[in-house]
Amino acid sequence: MTYNLQNRRYIGNKFKLLSFIDSVIETEGVEFSIFADLFAGTGVVSEHFLSLGKKVIVNDNLYSNFVFYQAWLSNGDFDQTRLNKLIHYYNTATDFIIDNYFSDNFSNTYYSYIDAKKIGSIREHLESIRPTLTHREYYIILASLLYTADKIANTVGHFEAFLGRQPIIKGVELQMLNLQKYKYAPDIYQKDANVLAKDINADFVYLDPPYNARQYINFYHLLENLAEWKKPSVIGKTLKMPRKEKMSQYSTASAKEALFELIKSLKTKYILLSYNNTYVANSGASINKITEQDIVYILKTMGNVKKFDTNYRFFNSGKTNFDNHKEILYFCKLK
Ligand SMILES: C[S@@+](CC[C@H](N)C(=O)[O-])C[C@H]1O[C@@H](n2cnc3c(N)ncnc32)[C@H](O)[C@@H]1O
């Protein structure tokens, strides 16, 4: 058993929309060699373009996502035999398992005590052997641990809440990642998109920012905590670490200004921007911070704008059921 890149629960991931994105590129006859994915989340969109032989710039402001790009998408060296041995050790040995930061804080909430103790012990052990591993090997094992911690969590898929029932022991089993080889190694960043935008040149920029007050760091604080392993104090019912500097401007009242500033600073020929109405707006936090009218207004200051949505004839493969939610892509060819 191995993990695939898309085997992650991540709100707003665009795995099912790749053919929709491709259809817009084809319809518009877009030719490009450098693709930039500034709010890359899982990295599925970047991976898609890497696999098509494009040069890719991939970025997200969360460290856990940076870890995934290093593991899945970079071209760093790794020794498969050494990784297999290490995964086997973590899956079968018990001599390294002791009480730790993770079991002290997350037992009987997101995980059973047994599972939390093992997750934290693997994390601790991995840090202790870091100098003996290549960069890529370290990130691959860490990514595998994060995927496992996501898979077995006592949640509906994010860490804004855990399920009311007592977590059962699920077992912590790491799996190797199903890694692919790409023509070019991507440039990988963990930056604020607005800062990075000023420093890069690309032919084609894909923008998929958050659109409402729900902060990604709040959804995925536990994975970020496990990835960083700085062992901060956690507070509140959902056991979050301090995370002020990871809050996104795109989930605040200044989202529109942030998007305008970002788009103005891009050096590119084409922009593709995702928008959706996934959330049923039954609470203030779910109402989109940037309206469709704002997006069109901002993009029109830069060039010609076309709107494509999932009801559009280009997306009729019938494989994906979008029920009530509509995915929209705004395509802008810059002047
Ligand atoms: C809608 S998700 C992107 C999903 C992605 N396209 C995928 O397929 O997985 C938005 C992402 O933007 C990131 N983000 C939020 N604010 C950011 C900022 N100012 N700079 C960079 N990334 C940011 C979040 O961490 C989140 O991963």
The ligand as an SDF file (V2000), in Angstrom:
LIG
                    3D

 27 29  0  0  0  0  0  0  0  0999 V2000
   -8.5730   26.9690   -1.6010 C   0  0  0  0  0  0  0  0  0  0  0  0
   -7.0730   26.4440   -0.8760 S   0  0  0  0  0  0  0  0  0  0  0  0
   -6.1270   25.9480   -2.2770 C   0  0  0  0  0  0  0  0  0  0  0  0
   -6.4430   24.5360   -2.7040 C   0  0  0  0  0  0  0  0  0  0  0  0
   -5.5280   24.0220   -3.8070 C   0  0  0  0  0  0  0  0  0  0  0  0
   -5.7770   24.6390   -5.0880 N   0  0  0  0  0  0  0  0  0  0  0  0
   -5.6560   22.5130   -3.9420 C   0  0  0  0  0  0  0  0  0  0  0  0
   -6.0280   22.0340   -5.0210 O   0  0  0  0  0  0  0  0  0  0  0  0
   -5.3850   21.8070   -2.9640 O   0  0  0  0  0  0  0  0  0  0  0  0
   -6.2990   27.9550   -0.4210 C   0  0  0  0  0  0  0  0  0  0  0  0
   -4.8760   27.8230    0.1130 C   0  0  0  0  0  0  0  0  0  0  0  0
   -4.3060   29.1300    0.2620 O   0  0  0  0  0  0  0  0  0  0  0  0
   -3.4340   29.1170    1.3840 C   0  0  0  0  0  0  0  0  0  0  0  0
   -3.2790   30.5380    1.7670 N   0  0  0  0  0  0  0  0  0  0  0  0
   -4.1360   31.3510    2.4150 C   0  0  0  0  0  0  0  0  0  0  0  0
   -3.6760   32.6000    2.4610 N   0  0  0  0  0  0  0  0  0  0  0  0
   -2.4760   32.6110    1.8270 C   0  0  0  0  0  0  0  0  0  0  0  0
   -1.5240   33.6240    1.5380 C   0  0  0  0  0  0  0  0  0  0  0  0
   -1.7240   34.8880    1.9110 N   0  0  0  0  0  0  0  0  0  0  0  0
   -0.4260   33.2740    0.8500 N   0  0  0  0  0  0  0  0  0  0  0  0
   -0.2160   31.9910    0.4670 C   0  0  0  0  0  0  0  0  0  0  0  0
   -1.0920   30.9910    0.7180 N   0  0  0  0  0  0  0  0  0  0  0  0
   -2.2180   31.2890    1.3860 C   0  0  0  0  0  0  0  0  0  0  0  0
   -4.1360   28.2170    2.3880 C   0  0  0  0  0  0  0  0  0  0  0  0
   -3.2230   27.6730    3.3110 O   0  0  0  0  0  0  0  0  0  0  0  0
   -4.7570   27.1570    1.4730 C   0  0  0  0  0  0  0  0  0  0  0  0
   -3.9120   26.0300    1.3490 O   0  0  0  0  0  0  0  0  0  0  0  0
  1  2  1  0
  2  3  1  0
  2 10  1  0
  3  4  1  0
  4  5  1  0
  5  6  1  0
  5  7  1  0
  7  8  2  0
  7  9  1  0
 10 11  1  0
 11 12  1  0
 11 26  1  0
 12 13  1  0
 13 14  1  0
 13 24  1  0
 14 15  1  0
 14 23  1  0
 15 16  2  0
 16 17  1  0
 17 18  1  0
 17 23  2  0
 18 19  1  0
 18 20  2  0
 20 21  1  0
 21 22  2  0
 22 23  1  0
 24 25  1  0
 24 26  1  0
 26 27  1  0
M  CHG  2   2   1   9  -1
M  END
$$$$
